């Protein structure tokens, strides 16, 4: 699957403001696999903590 443009990717985050959707897109781009991992019921900070930082720490501990 190809990378999605911003207008399609923002549909993954209906609970976020336009500004928050722009922030998420700047972090994840339009990769559907990454977009699906973020939960629009959580804050951006919580999503980063659970979906990015936790995985980085786990990889570093191996």
N, C-alpha and C positions, 0 to 999 in steps of 0.2 A: 504494500500500500504506500502511496506517495504521501509526502508531507502535506498537511492541510494548511490553507491560508488562515489568517487571523479570524476572518468572519465566520468560517466554519468551526475553527478550534474553540472560539469563545462560547459556542453552544454547549460545551462540556461543563461550563461554569455559570449556570443561570442565576445562582445565588450571589455571585460576585458583581461588584460595580464594574463599570467600563474600565476604570483605572486599574482595578485589581486584575481584570482579564488581560490587560496589556502587560502587567507585571508577570503574570503566569506565562503568557506567550513568549515574553522575552527570556524567561528561564527555560521553558521546555520546548519552545518552537512549536511546530505543528505535527509532531510525531504522535500518532494516535495511541501507540502503546504507552507512552509517557503520560499523555493527557488522561487516559483511563485510570491511571494509578492515583491521581489526585482526587480527593473527595471535596466537592464543593460545599459540603456541610461543615468542613473544618476551615480554619483560617489558613492563609498562605503560610504563615510561620509554622503552624502545626504540620501542614503537608510537607514542607521542606524538612522538618525534623524527622517525620516518620518515613518519608519516601526517598530522601536523598541522604541526609546526614547519618541516619541509622545504618544504611547500606554501606556507606563509605567506611564507617567505624568497623563494621563487621568484616569488610574486605581487608582492612588494615590489620585486624587481629589474627587473620589466618596465617 
